[in-house]
């Protein structure tokens, strides 16, 4: 058979030739046809002779090599300057080479799997081929084989322990070291009820080379606790074989604990591999187990209370079966062994459309309550925790959702997820229903969370927008440039059916803090009120007449009262092309605090921290003074921003993002500071006066900031006198003198 190919234009061709026949064993034969069609010009011409690299199954701890042949089909030498991988698991040797015309070379691509990493990616080949300077080659591993499961060898306090100290440590020892990086340990655990010391995972540390994980906690008196380890991943990639739990009490005697048991069934089908989930009366997951081949399950070490039992499993054809016990809520008495809590699952109808095809989600990196839709965060440093909030928008009759968040596993590590915060409820908890929240350990570069209402009605199914989850990540030790988060799609389930919505919501974090571009004269930002800056004193926001070499004191002010504080940290951003940091000192209640060194400067960020040893204070008002110096060519205006403020209380950190700022300028009242020409017509006239009168007597915030001509934070008589001095003049030639401005006789 002769196949003739006559291309009409330059292109990469990847087609299939179908050859039908009457052969009973091969009715259809398919032949792949691949070609690179180029213009007949002199010079190098790269041709990569494989479409993708498939590493197949790979054992953890081992590596697999594949050959990647590259051919030069041109008439001159081909210079490959670099071959890079988008993932640390994949390396290439060599990364640069020269291929003569008409010849081929082979590079070796090595894949060594790591825990909690994605199983696909791409190579980028950069050369001097003018037609194809960059070629991308995708790679994938179909499965990673661990060969064994991770098990718990021991734990403390002992299961059933009484009289546990109020300050103690829950420790878990594993059969092999768990995967850990700076600020991250690959475990998912919870303590019920929550400890007084706050988030359990943020306090955890790894010991004994990672074989032991320690959770420092502060407990309440006469309280029964249940510790649950939902999942963990070892350095070899092994996953925890089953959910592990233990219970203990700070009381002198242990309360009677009970158990819930039953069987799971699937109507009209064979029971798939099934996960059985147990939730408390607040809808928080407290245990997870599997149903055996006979469908039976059991949860033990349970305190008296109300619980909900839920089961789910995936069928071989990709459909999902799920169900809830008809006895929900299950009331468990102290010491009761409750049996017969059965769950009848049914196949979820995937076809019925819902009422949410136009709904969406947004990502928010701003820790303030509510959806700020802040999709970027700068100034992130290695070891810093990142809170990513996911919000629903425009939903109707919502009864459940499922979200998968993709993230850069080479830059950040997943820590955990919460359904809601202490200040903000989950959207499913806003209409009086009972919500279940499900979280799963990461798979590759995706972490999945979901929520559902039990026995939903039109009255309990919410509309509008609200919080779906807050996911916590930590920047890895090698965090250097930035990381992206992405939700490609989300599943919304409403009363009428289910919708899979393509949303492509994205957010990013980076090390660089870029001040927002200014349009016109800079005006100081009021921020959110949690903290402010002052210049010359704690209230003045604008300083004019700044000269090269002049030192300017910037005051850091806490806008609220925090008792029992023993330390603080302030993070300010500034323009290093206009200012440099000279020194720092404590002020107010922290005037006598201990400072480990001078302010720490990195790029456009300065960090300053102080603490008391063995004593606490009530933090409020001025905390510190940081001295800046205007550089030798200083001119125009610049801004210093209070980007972050942290107050330490009882080992916990209260973190704020004030966003307040001060402005320094080299001119007079109009030299880079707010101009009295409010309407921008070039003259200071009656129209400007009418605009000014509308803001008189108000705080200099938002649109009113431009009326604060004396920089004291209020629109008052000082601003009126400054305006009157400029009235009737051309813009840019006011005669008023601003507060704090240097004057010349």
C-alpha positions in Angstrom: 0.0 0.0 0.0 1.3 3.4 -0.9 0.1 6.4 1.0 0.6 9.8 -0.6 0.6 12.9 1.6 0.5 16.4 -0.1 0.4 19.2 2.6 -0.9 22.6 1.6 0.7 24.5 4.5 3.2 24.3 7.3 1.7 22.5 10.3 2.0 19.6 12.8 -0.1 16.7 11.6 -1.4 14.0 13.9 -4.2 11.9 12.2 -5.5 8.4 12.1 -6.0 6.4 8.9 -9.0 3.9 9.1 -8.9 0.8 7.0 -12.2 -1.2 7.1 -12.2 -4.9 5.9 -14.2 -8.1 6.0 -11.7 -9.8 8.3 -13.9 -11.2 11.1 -11.0 -10.7 13.6 -10.1 -7.2 12.5 -13.0 -5.3 11.0 -11.2 -2.0 11.4 -7.4 -1.4 11.3 -6.2 2.0 12.4 -2.8 3.5 11.5 -1.4 6.7 13.2 0.0 9.3 10.8 2.3 11.9 12.2 4.2 14.6 10.3 5.8 18.0 10.8 5.3 20.1 7.7 7.7 23.1 7.3 8.4 25.8 4.8 11.4 25.0 2.7 13.8 27.6 4.1 17.4 27.2 5.2 18.3 26.9 8.8 17.5 24.5 11.7 14.2 22.7 12.0 13.3 20.9 15.2 11.2 17.7 15.2 10.2 15.9 18.4 9.3 12.4 17.5 6.9 11.6 20.4 3.6 13.3 21.3 3.8 12.6 25.0 5.7 10.7 27.7 3.9 8.0 29.6 5.7 6.7 32.6 3.0 4.2 33.5 3.0 2.6 37.0 5.9 3.7 39.2 6.9 2.5 42.7 7.6 5.1 45.3 11.3 5.3 46.0 12.2 4.3 42.5 12.7 6.2 39.3 11.8 5.6 35.6 13.8 6.8 32.6 12.3 7.4 29.2 14.2 8.4 26.0 13.0 11.5 24.1 14.4 11.6 20.6 14.9 15.0 18.9 15.7 15.4 15.2 17.0 18.3 13.2 15.3 18.3 9.8 16.7 21.6 8.7 19.8 22.5 6.8 21.8 24.1 9.6 22.9 23.2 13.2 20.0 23.2 15.8 21.0 24.8 19.1 18.8 23.7 22.0 19.5 26.2 24.7 17.4 24.7 27.5 15.0 21.9 28.3 13.0 22.6 31.5 10.4 20.6 33.5 7.4 22.2 35.3 7.8 19.8 38.1 10.6 18.7 40.5 9.7 15.1 40.0 10.9 15.1 36.4 14.5 15.9 35.4 16.1 15.9 31.9 19.7 15.0 30.9 21.2 16.8 29.1 19.4 20.1 29.2 21.2 21.8 26.3 22.8 20.3 23.2 23.6 20.9 19.5 22.1 18.7 16.7 23.6 18.8 13.3 21.4 19.0 10.1 19.7 15.7 9.3 20.8 14.1 12.6 19.0 13.0 15.8 19.9 13.1 19.5 18.2 11.5 22.5 17.7 13.1 25.9 16.9 11.1 29.0 13.8 12.1 31.0 13.7 10.8 34.6 10.6 10.6 36.8 10.8 10.0 40.5 7.5 10.3 42.3 7.1 12.3 45.5 4.2 12.2 47.9 1.3 14.6 47.4 2.5 15.7 44.0 0.6 15.8 40.7 1.0 12.9 38.3 1.2 14.9 35.1 3.0 18.0 33.7 5.1 19.1 30.8 8.6 19.7 29.4 9.5 22.9 27.5 12.2 22.7 24.8 13.7 26.0 23.8 15.8 26.2 20.6 16.9 28.5 17.7 14.4 27.1 15.3 12.8 30.3 14.0 9.5 28.5 13.2 9.2 26.7 16.5 11.3 28.4 19.2 9.4 26.6 21.9 8.0 23.1 22.0 6.0 21.6 24.8 5.9 17.8 25.5 3.4 16.6 28.1 4.2 13.8 30.5 2.1 11.6 32.8 2.2 8.7 35.2 -0.9 6.5 35.2 -0.5 5.3 38.8 2.0 5.4 41.6 2.3 2.2 43.6 3.3 2.5 47.3 3.3 -1.2 48.0 2.2 -0.8 51.7 0.0 1.2 54.0 0.9 3.6 56.7 -0.2 2.5 60.2 -0.3 4.0 63.7 2.1 2.2 66.1 1.2 4.0 69.3 -0.3 7.2 70.7 -0.7 9.3 73.8 -2.5 10.1 76.0 -3.6 6.5 76.3 -7.0 5.6 75.0 -9.4 6.1 77.8 -7.0 8.2 79.9 -8.5 10.3 82.8 -7.1 13.3 84.6 -5.2 14.5 81.5 -3.4 17.8 82.2 -4.9 21.0 80.8 -1.7 21.7 78.9 -0.6 18.5 77.2 0.5 17.0 73.9 -1.3 14.5 71.8 1.4 12.3 70.1 1.0 9.8 67.3 3.8 7.4 66.3 3.7 6.0 62.7 5.2 2.9 61.1 7.4 5.1 58.9 8.1 8.9 58.8 5.4 11.1 57.5 5.9 13.6 54.7 6.9 16.9 56.2 8.3 20.2 55.0 8.9 23.5 56.9 5.5 24.6 58.2 3.7 21.5 56.8 3.0 17.9 58.0 1.0 15.6 55.8 -1.6 14.7 58.4 -5.3 15.5 58.7 -6.5 15.4 62.3 -9.1 17.0 64.6 -9.9 17.1 68.3 -13.5 17.2 69.4 -14.4 19.5 71.0 -11.9 22.0 69.6 -9.0 22.8 72.0 -8.8 26.1 73.7 -5.4 26.6 72.1 -6.9 27.0 68.6 -6.3 25.2 65.3 -4.8 21.8 65.9 -2.8 21.4 62.7 -1.1 24.8 62.9 0.5 23.8 66.2 1.8 20.4 65.1 5.4 19.5 64.8 7.3 16.4 63.6 9.9 14.6 65.7 12.1 11.5 65.4 12.7 12.1 61.8 9.0 12.4 61.0 8.0 9.1 62.6 6.3 10.9 65.5 3.8 13.9 65.2 3.1 16.0 68.3 0.1 18.2 68.7 0.4 20.7 71.7 -3.0 21.5 73.1 -4.7 23.5 75.9 -7.8 21.7 77.2 -10.7 22.7 79.3 -11.5 21.3 82.8 -13.9 18.3 83.2 -14.2 17.8 79.4 -14.3 14.5 77.4 -12.2 14.7 74.2 -12.0 12.6 71.1 -9.0 12.8 68.8 -9.5 11.6 65.2 -6.7 11.1 62.6 -8.5 11.1 59.3 -5.5 10.6 57.0 -1.7 10.8 56.7 0.9 10.3 54.0 4.4 9.0 54.5 7.6 10.0 52.8 7.2 6.9 50.6 3.7 7.9 49.6 1.9 5.3 51.7 -1.5 6.4 52.9 -3.0 5.8 56.4 -4.7 2.4 56.3 -7.8 3.5 58.3 -9.1 6.3 60.4 -7.6 6.3 63.9 -9.2 7.6 67.0 -8.6 7.8 70.8 -10.5 9.4 73.6 -9.5 10.9 77.0 -10.8 13.3 79.6 -9.5 16.0 81.8 -12.0 14.9 84.5 -11.1 12.5 87.3 -13.3 9.8 85.9 -14.1 8.7 82.3 -17.6 9.1 81.1 -19.3 6.1 79.6 -18.7 6.0 75.9 -20.8 4.2 73.4 -20.8 3.0 69.8 -22.9 3.2 66.7 -23.1 0.2 64.3 -25.1 -0.8 61.3 -25.0 -2.0 57.7 -24.9 -0.3 54.3 -26.8 -1.6 51.3 -27.3 -0.5 47.7 -30.7 -0.9 46.2 -30.6 -3.1 43.0 -26.9 -3.4 42.8 -23.6 -4.7 44.2 -22.2 -2.7 47.1 -19.1 -0.8 45.9 -16.2 0.2 48.0 -18.0 2.5 50.5 -16.9 5.2 52.9 -19.1 5.6 56.0 -19.0 9.1 57.6 -20.1 10.2 61.0 -21.0 13.8 61.8 -21.9 15.6 65.0 -24.9 17.7 65.6 -23.1 20.8 64.2 -22.5 19.0 60.9 -18.7 18.5 61.5 -17.2 15.2 60.5 -16.0 13.3 63.6 -15.2 9.9 62.2 -14.8 8.0 58.9 -14.6 4.3 58.2 -15.3 1.7 55.6 -18.1 -0.8 55.1 -16.8 -4.4 54.9 -17.7 -6.9 52.2 -21.0 -7.6 54.1 -21.7 -3.9 54.4 -21.2 -3.7 58.1 -19.6 -0.8 59.9 -19.0 0.4 63.5 -17.9 3.6 65.3 -16.7 3.3 68.9 -15.5 5.6 71.7 -18.4 8.0 71.2 -19.6 10.5 73.8 -23.4 10.8 74.4 -25.0 13.1 71.9 -26.7 13.4 68.5 -25.0 12.1 65.3 -25.6 11.7 61.6 -24.5 8.7 59.6 -23.9 9.0 55.9 -22.4 6.7 53.3 -21.1 7.1 49.7 -19.2 5.1 47.1 -18.2 5.2 43.5 -19.6 2.6 41.0 -17.4 1.1 38.3 -19.2 3.1 35.6 -18.3 6.4 37.3 -21.6 7.1 38.9 -21.9 7.8 42.7 -24.1 6.1 45.2 -24.9 7.8 48.5 -27.4 7.7 51.3 -28.2 8.8 54.9 -29.5 6.7 57.7 -33.3 6.9 58.1 -32.6 7.2 61.9 -30.8 10.5 61.5 -30.3 12.3 63.8 -29.1 9.3 65.8 -29.4 9.9 69.6 -26.7 8.0 71.6 -27.0 7.7 75.3 -24.0 7.5 77.6 -22.4 4.0 77.4 -25.0 2.8 74.8 -24.1 0.3 72.1 -26.5 1.3 69.4 -27.0 -1.2 66.6 -29.2 -1.3 63.5 -28.3 2.2 62.3 -28.5 1.1 58.6 -27.9 3.2 55.5 -29.7 2.4 52.2 -27.7 4.0 49.4 -29.1 4.8 45.9 -27.4 5.9 42.7 -27.3 9.6 42.4 -29.1 10.8 39.2 -26.4 12.7 37.3 -28.7 13.8 34.4 -31.3 16.0 36.1 -30.4 19.6 35.5 -30.6 22.0 38.4 -31.3 25.7 38.8 -27.7 26.8 39.0 -26.1 26.7 35.5 -25.2 30.4 35.8 -23.9 30.3 39.4 -20.3 30.7 40.1 -17.5 30.8 42.7 -14.8 33.3 43.6 -11.6 33.1 45.6 -10.6 35.5 48.4 -7.1 35.8 50.0 -8.2 38.6 52.3 -8.7 37.3 55.9 -11.3 39.9 56.6 -14.9 38.7 57.1 -16.9 38.5 53.9 -16.0 38.1 50.3 -13.4 40.8 49.4 -12.7 39.0 46.1 -9.0 39.6 46.7 -7.5 37.2 44.2 -3.8 38.1 44.8 -1.6 38.3 47.9 2.0 39.7 48.0 4.8 39.6 50.5 4.4 35.9 51.2 7.4 34.3 52.8 8.5 30.7 53.3 6.7 29.1 56.2 3.8 31.6 56.0 0.3 30.2 56.2 -2.2 31.2 53.5 -6.0 31.2 54.0 -7.9 30.8 50.7 -11.7 31.3 51.1 -14.0 29.9 48.5 -17.4 31.7 48.0 -20.5 30.7 46.0 -22.2 33.4 44.0 -25.7 33.5 42.5 -26.9 30.1 43.7 -30.6 29.1 44.1 -32.1 26.5 46.4 -28.6 25.1 47.2 -28.5 21.8 49.0 -25.0 20.6 48.2 -21.7 21.4 46.4 -18.4 19.8 45.5 -15.3 21.8 44.8 -11.8 20.7 43.7 -9.0 23.3 44.2 -5.8 22.9 42.1 -2.6 24.3 43.6 1.1 24.4 42.9 2.5 21.6 45.0 6.1 22.7 44.3 5.5 26.0 46.1 2.8 25.5 48.7 1.5 22.6 50.8 -2.0 21.9 51.9 -2.6 22.1 55.7 -6.4 21.6 56.1 -9.9 23.0 55.4 -12.8 24.3 57.4 -16.4 24.6 56.6 -16.7 28.0 58.2 -14.9 30.4 60.6 -15.7 31.7 64.0 -17.0 34.9 62.4 -18.6 33.6 59.2 -21.0 30.7 58.6 -21.1 28.3 55.7 -23.8 29.2 53.2 -25.5 25.9 53.9 -25.8 26.9 57.6 -27.6 30.2 57.0 -31.1 29.0 56.6 -31.7 26.7 59.5 -30.8 23.4 57.9 -28.4 20.7 59.1 -25.2 20.7 57.1 -22.6 18.0 56.6 -19.1 19.1 55.5 -16.8 16.5 53.8 -13.1 17.0 53.3 -10.7 14.7 51.5 -6.9 14.4 51.6 -5.2 15.8 48.5 -4.8 13.7 45.4 -1.9 14.9 43.3 -2.3 18.7 43.0 -6.1 18.8 43.8 -7.8 19.0 47.2 -11.5 18.4 47.3 -14.2 19.6 49.7 -18.0 19.3 49.7 -21.1 20.1 51.7 -24.6 18.9 51.8 -27.9 19.5 53.6 -29.7 16.7 55.4 -33.4 16.4 54.5 -33.4 19.7 52.7 -36.5 21.8 52.0 -37.2 25.0 50.2 -37.1 26.8 53.5 -33.6 25.5 54.4 -32.0 25.6 51.0 -30.3 29.0 50.7 -30.1 31.5 47.8 -27.6 34.1 46.8 -23.9 33.9 47.9 -21.8 32.8 50.8 -18.8 30.9 52.1 -18.2 27.3 50.9 -14.9 26.6 52.7 -11.6 28.1 53.9 -8.6 26.1 52.8 -5.3 26.6 54.5 -1.9 26.2 52.8 1.7 27.0 53.8 4.4 28.4 51.6 7.2 25.8 51.4 10.8 26.3 52.4 11.8 26.9 48.8 9.0 29.3 48.1 10.6 31.8 45.8 8.4 33.4 43.2 4.7 32.6 43.6 2.0 30.1 43.4 -1.4 29.9 41.7 -4.7 28.4 42.9 -7.5 27.4 40.4 -11.0 26.0 40.5 -11.8 24.8 36.9 -15.4 23.7 37.7 -17.8 23.3 40.6 -20.8 21.0 41.2 -23.9 22.6 42.6 -26.8 20.5 43.7 -30.2 22.2 44.1 -33.6 21.0 45.0 -34.4 20.4 41.3 -31.1 18.7 40.2 -27.4 19.0 39.7 -25.3 21.4 37.6 -21.6 21.2 36.8 -20.5 24.7 36.1 -17.2 25.7 34.4 -15.9 28.6 36.5 -12.1 28.8 36.1 -11.7 30.8 39.3 -8.1 31.8 40.0 -6.0 33.4 42.7 -2.2 33.8 43.2 0.3 34.5 45.9 3.8 35.9 45.5 6.9 37.1 47.4 6.7 40.6 45.9 4.6 43.3 47.4 3.7 45.8 44.7 2.1 49.1 45.9 -1.0 49.8 43.8 -0.5 52.3 41.0 -1.6 55.8 41.8 -3.7 58.1 39.6 -3.2 61.7 40.4 -1.9 62.8 43.8 -1.6 60.1 46.5 -4.0 60.2 49.4 -3.4 58.3 52.6 -5.6 55.2 53.0 -7.7 54.9 56.1 -7.5 51.1 56.1 -9.9 48.8 58.0 -9.4 50.4 61.4 -7.4 47.6 63.0 -4.2 49.6 62.7 -2.9 52.9 61.3 0.3 54.8 60.6 1.2 58.4 61.5 4.0 60.7 60.4 5.6 63.2 62.8 2.9 62.1 65.3 0.4 59.3 65.5 -2.5 61.2 63.8 -0.9 63.1 60.9 -1.2 61.2 57.6 0.6 63.5 55.1 4.0 65.2 55.4 5.0 67.8 52.8 8.3 69.5 52.1 10.4 66.3 52.6 14.0 66.9 51.4 16.7 64.5 50.3 18.5 63.1 53.3 15.7 64.1 55.7 14.7 61.5 58.4 11.0 60.9 58.9 9.5 59.0 61.8 6.6 56.7 61.0 4.4 55.7 64.0 2.8 52.2 64.1 -0.6 52.4 65.8 -2.9 49.6 66.9 -6.5 50.6 66.4 -8.1 48.2 68.9 -7.4 46.9 72.4 -5.9 43.4 72.9 -5.3 42.3 76.4 -2.8 39.7 77.6 -0.3 40.5 74.8 3.4 39.8 75.1 4.6 40.5 71.5 3.8 42.2 68.3 5.1 42.3 64.7 4.5 45.0 62.1 5.0 44.7 58.3 5.3 47.8 56.3 5.8 48.3 52.5 7.6 51.3 51.0 9.3 52.3 47.8 13.1 51.5 48.2 13.8 53.8 45.2 12.7 56.8 47.4 13.2 55.7 51.0 15.5 53.6 53.1 14.9 52.2 56.6 17.2 53.7 59.3 16.2 52.4 62.7 13.3 51.3 64.9 12.3 51.6 68.5 9.4 50.6 70.7 6.7 53.1 71.7 3.6 53.3 73.9 3.1 50.1 76.0 6.0 48.4 74.0 8.5 51.2 74.8 10.3 48.9 77.2 10.0 45.7 75.2 12.9 43.6 74.0 13.7 43.9 70.3 15.9 41.1 68.8 17.5 43.5 66.3 16.9 46.4 64.0 14.0 46.4 61.5 14.5 43.6 58.9 14.3 44.8 55.3 13.7 42.7 52.3 13.0 44.3 48.9 10.1 46.7 49.5 9.1 45.2 52.9 10.3 46.1 56.4 9.4 43.8 59.4 9.8 44.9 63.0 8.9 42.9 66.1 9.2 43.3 69.9 8.3 41.1 72.9 8.2 41.0 76.7 9.7 38.0 78.5 7.5 36.7 81.3 5.0 39.5 81.3 2.0 40.8 79.3 0.4 44.1 78.6 -2.8 45.4 77.1 -1.8 46.4 73.6 -3.4 49.6 72.3 -2.3 52.8 70.5 1.3 53.3 69.6 3.5 50.2 69.3 6.7 51.3 67.5 8.4 54.1 65.6 10.3 53.2 62.4 12.6 55.9 61.0 13.0 56.3 57.2 15.4 58.5 55.3 14.5 60.2 52.0 17.2 59.2 49.4 19.5 61.6 47.7 17.3 62.1 44.6 14.0 62.1 46.5 11.2 64.1 44.7 7.5 63.9 44.1 5.6 61.7 46.5 5.7 58.2 48.0 3.5 56.1 50.3 4.3 53.8 53.3 1.7 51.1 53.9 0.9 49.1 57.1 0.5 45.8 55.3 0.3 43.5 58.3 0.1 43.7 62.1 0.2 40.7 64.5 -0.4 40.6 68.2 0.7 37.6 70.2 -1.6 36.4 73.0 -1.2 33.1 75.0 0.9 31.6 72.2 -1.6 32.5 69.5 -1.3 35.2 67.0 -4.0 37.7 66.2 -3.3 38.7 62.6 -4.6 41.9 61.0 -4.3 43.4 57.5 -4.9 47.1 58.2 -4.0 48.6 54.8 -3.6 52.1 56.2 -0.9 54.4 54.9 0.9 57.7 55.2 2.1 59.9 52.3 5.4 61.8 52.0 5.9 64.5 49.4 8.6 66.9 48.4 6.3 69.8 47.5 3.9 72.2 49.2 0.2 71.8 49.7 -0.2 70.9 46.0 3.2 69.3 45.5 2.0 65.7 45.3 -0.6 66.0 48.1 -4.3 66.5 47.6 -5.1 69.4 45.4 -7.9 71.9 46.2 -8.9 71.7 42.5 -11.3 68.9 43.3 -13.1 68.9 39.9 -9.9 69.0 38.0 -10.7 71.9 35.7 -7.5 73.8 36.5 -9.0 76.4 38.7 -9.9 76.5 42.4 -13.4 77.9 42.3 -17.0 77.7 43.5 -17.6 74.2 42.1 -14.7 73.0 44.2 -16.2 74.7 47.2 -19.5 72.9 46.7 -17.7 69.5 46.5 -15.7 70.4 49.6 -18.9 71.4 51.5 -20.4 68.0 50.8 -17.5 66.3 52.7 -17.1 68.8 55.5 -17.3 67.4 59.0 -16.7 63.8 57.9 -13.8 61.3 58.2 -11.3 61.6 55.4 -12.1 58.1 54.0 -12.9 56.9 50.5 -14.0 59.8 48.2 -13.7 62.3 51.1 -9.9 61.6 51.4 -9.2 64.2 48.7 -10.7 67.0 50.9 -8.2 66.3 53.8 -5.8 69.1 52.8 -4.1 69.2 56.2 -3.7 65.5 56.6 -5.2 65.0 60.0 -7.7 62.3 59.0 -10.8 64.6 59.2 -12.4 67.1 56.8 -12.6 70.2 59.1 -11.7 73.8 59.6 -8.0 73.2 59.0 -8.9 72.0 55.5 -11.3 74.9 55.0 -8.6 77.4 55.8 -6.2 75.7 53.4 -8.9 75.7 50.7 -9.7 79.4 51.3 -6.0 80.2 50.9 -6.0 78.6 47.4 -9.5 79.9 46.3 -9.4 81.9 43.1 -6.0 80.6 42.0 -4.8 78.2 39.3 -4.5 74.7 40.4 -1.0 73.8 41.7 -0.3 77.2 43.1 -2.0 77.2 46.6 -0.7 79.4 49.4 -1.8 77.2 52.3 0.8 75.4 54.4 0.1 71.8 55.4 0.5 70.4 58.9 4.0 69.1 59.4 5.3 70.9 56.3 8.7 72.5 56.4 8.5 76.3 55.7 11.1 78.7 54.5 11.1 82.3 55.9 
